Amino acid sequence: MSEGRAPLPVVLAGARGHGRSHLVNINRLERLGLVRLAGVCELRPLDAEELDGFGTPEQSSDFDALLASTGARIAVICTPIQTHTDLALIAARHGAHVLLEKPPAPSYAEFRRMADGVAKAGVACQIGFQSLGSHAVPAIRRLIEEGAVGELLGVGGAGAWVRDEAYFRRAPWAGHRRLDGVDVVDGALTNPLAHAVATALALAGSPRAEDVAHIETELLRANAIESDDTSSVRIVTAQGTQVTVAATLCAETDSEPYVIVHGTRGRITLWYKDDRVLLQRGGHGPVETVYGRTDLLENLVAHLTDGEALCVPPEETGAFMRVVEAIRTAPDPVELPVECWRSEPGGSASRRVVRGVDGLVAASADTLSLYSELAPPWSLTPKADAR
């Protein structure tokens, strides 16, 4: 950014919970002179301790009024999933450019309403898939295109996380497919481990809605919730590439999620939270590389001030939203029999552990298989298909 350029005023909608990470990042960019926190939209105002280092930005529970009074150039939206589209469109009406948390919307129709609306308003929109700001993603795509691992066979994603029962009570919408008649579509693949799906699709070169030919879902739950906590999905791309992702929030051991690119002569593994890549191929020793990452808000600022290309514009998440839609329209998750999971003490509450699920998640990524194809110790109703 050029010296002497005024920092861009930012309004943050949703500053607690995960929104706290956005507050920390805005503070970092303030110190660089790139932005200033002009306003915070929360149902309950932040106190002085929560705003330490920010002074006294304007606060209001009325997002529309806050945008008008602050003249914000950027709106960062980290609110419940079902509010994303309306808030993004409010920001767009004020001419504010948007950083919208993932998942961008709870349905494909809402996604299109959001994406078309911000485009019509002429504002930029960045979707908050931080993993797609990783420099590892284009580096892996170059390796694939150069034939480093031979012909692309498929891409498998794996996410095995530990979440206690309190996690599903953290907000009124948590663990719900619908709330008060409105789609929410919270779930392992659509929210906490959504990055595994989006990153796998990006590495397959199929991030857009038109890149998807067919989707199969297997949704399960061990917890007493409405949404899925243990699920797998297979996406067949328009080029015929298989992309599978297996995820659970009921793992025996918490582990870093990863994506594997399978080729005829090797494989590439990306641990996307760490930007760490392992290249393995015949006739060569393994090569491990850690890449840098472009912060998505910083990238949005650079887009507005210097014309830098956006890392994650809405259209680059269209394929992910096809998966969200397939999950939204699938039958409700199958409740796992009590003999298939056990309860263990957790931090603030007990947690449910699905027996053997860690191995199943890893096997899915290794073999591009759905859970039902790996002889799990539980039965499933017929798979839900979407075209």
FENFENLIN-V82699 format. One record per pair of residues at least 12 apart in sequence whose ideal C-beta (glycine too) atoms are under 6 Angstrom apart, sorted by the first residue. I is the first residue (numbers start at 1). J is the second residue. D is the distance in whole Angstrom. If there is no record, write none. Layout:
BEGIN
I	J	D
I	J	D
END
This chain:
BEGIN
1	34	6
1	305	6
7	33	6
7	34	6
7	35	5
7	36	4
8	35	5
8	73	4
8	74	6
9	36	6
9	38	4
9	70	6
9	72	5
9	73	6
10	26	6
10	35	5
10	37	6
10	74	5
11	38	6
11	39	4
11	66	6
11	67	6
11	70	6
11	72	4
11	75	5
12	40	5
12	76	5
13	41	4
13	63	6
13	77	5
13	79	5
13	87	6
14	78	4
14	79	4
15	40	5
15	42	5
15	46	6
18	78	6
19	78	4
22	76	5
22	78	5
25	297	6
27	53	5
34	301	5
37	54	5
37	57	5
38	57	6
38	70	4
38	72	5
39	57	5
39	58	4
39	66	5
39	70	4
40	57	6
40	59	5
41	63	5
41	66	5
43	61	5
45	59	4
58	70	6
63	87	6
63	90	6
64	90	5
67	94	4
67	96	6
72	96	5
74	97	5
75	91	4
75	96	4
75	98	5
76	99	5
77	100	5
78	101	5
80	173	5
81	103	6
81	106	5
81	184	6
82	106	5
82	182	5
82	184	5
84	100	6
84	104	6
84	105	5
85	105	5
85	110	5
85	113	6
85	114	4
88	100	5
88	114	5
89	117	5
92	117	6
92	118	5
92	121	4
92	123	5
97	123	5
97	124	4
98	125	5
99	126	5
99	297	5
99	300	6
100	127	6
101	128	4
102	127	6
102	128	5
102	129	5
102	194	5
103	190	5
103	194	6
103	324	6
104	127	5
106	183	4
106	184	6
106	185	4
107	183	5
107	328	6
108	321	5
108	325	4
111	321	4
115	314	4
124	303	6
125	314	5
126	296	5
126	300	5
126	310	5
126	312	6
127	312	5
127	314	6
127	317	5
129	198	5
129	312	5
131	195	4
131	199	5
131	272	4
132	202	6
132	311	6
132	312	5
133	293	5
133	294	4
133	296	5
133	311	5
134	275	5
134	293	5
135	291	4
135	292	5
136	270	6
136	275	5
136	277	5
136	291	4
137	202	6
140	203	6
140	268	5
149	263	3
149	265	6
149	266	4
149	281	6
150	263	4
150	264	3
150	265	3
151	264	5
152	263	6
153	262	4
154	241	6
154	242	4
154	262	5
154	368	5
155	200	5
155	203	5
155	204	5
155	243	5
155	261	5
156	244	5
156	260	5
156	365	4
156	368	5
157	196	4
157	200	4
157	245	4
157	259	5
158	246	6
158	258	6
158	361	5
158	362	6
158	365	4
159	193	4
159	196	5
159	247	4
159	257	4
160	248	6
160	251	4
160	255	5
160	358	5
160	361	5
161	249	5
161	251	6
161	254	6
162	251	5
162	254	4
163	249	4
164	346	3
164	349	5
164	351	4
165	349	4
165	350	6
166	348	5
166	349	4
168	223	6
168	225	5
174	186	6
175	225	3
175	227	5
176	226	5
177	226	5
177	227	5
185	324	6
185	328	5
186	227	5
187	227	4
187	228	4
188	228	5
188	229	5
188	231	5
188	247	4
188	249	5
189	231	5
189	233	6
189	247	5
190	324	5
190	327	6
193	247	4
196	245	5
196	257	5
197	245	5
197	320	6
197	323	6
198	320	5
199	259	5
199	272	5
200	243	5
200	245	6
200	259	5
201	243	6
201	319	5
203	259	6
203	261	6
204	237	6
204	241	5
204	243	5
206	237	4
206	319	6
207	316	5
207	319	5
208	315	6
208	318	5
208	319	6
209	318	3
209	319	6
209	322	6
211	237	5
211	238	5
211	319	5
212	235	6
212	319	5
212	322	4
213	236	5
213	238	5
214	236	4
214	387	6
215	235	5
215	326	4
215	386	4
216	234	5
216	383	5
216	385	5
217	233	5
217	326	5
217	327	6
217	330	5
217	384	5
218	232	5
218	370	5
218	371	5
218	372	6
218	380	6
218	383	6
219	231	5
219	330	6
219	333	4
220	333	5
220	334	5
220	336	6
221	333	4
221	335	6
222	250	5
222	336	5
222	341	4
222	352	4
222	354	5
223	352	5
228	333	4
229	249	4
229	250	6
230	248	4
230	250	6
230	354	5
231	247	6
232	246	4
232	364	6
232	370	5
232	371	5
233	245	5
234	370	6
242	368	5
244	364	6
244	368	5
246	361	5
246	364	4
248	357	5
248	361	6
250	352	5
250	353	6
250	354	4
251	358	5
252	353	5
252	358	5
256	271	5
256	273	6
258	271	5
260	365	5
265	281	5
265	282	5
266	280	5
266	281	3
267	280	5
275	290	6
275	291	4
275	293	5
276	290	5
277	289	5
294	311	6
296	311	6
299	311	5
326	386	4
330	384	4
331	384	6
334	380	6
334	381	6
336	378	6
340	355	6
340	377	6
340	378	5
341	353	6
341	354	5
360	374	5
360	376	6
END
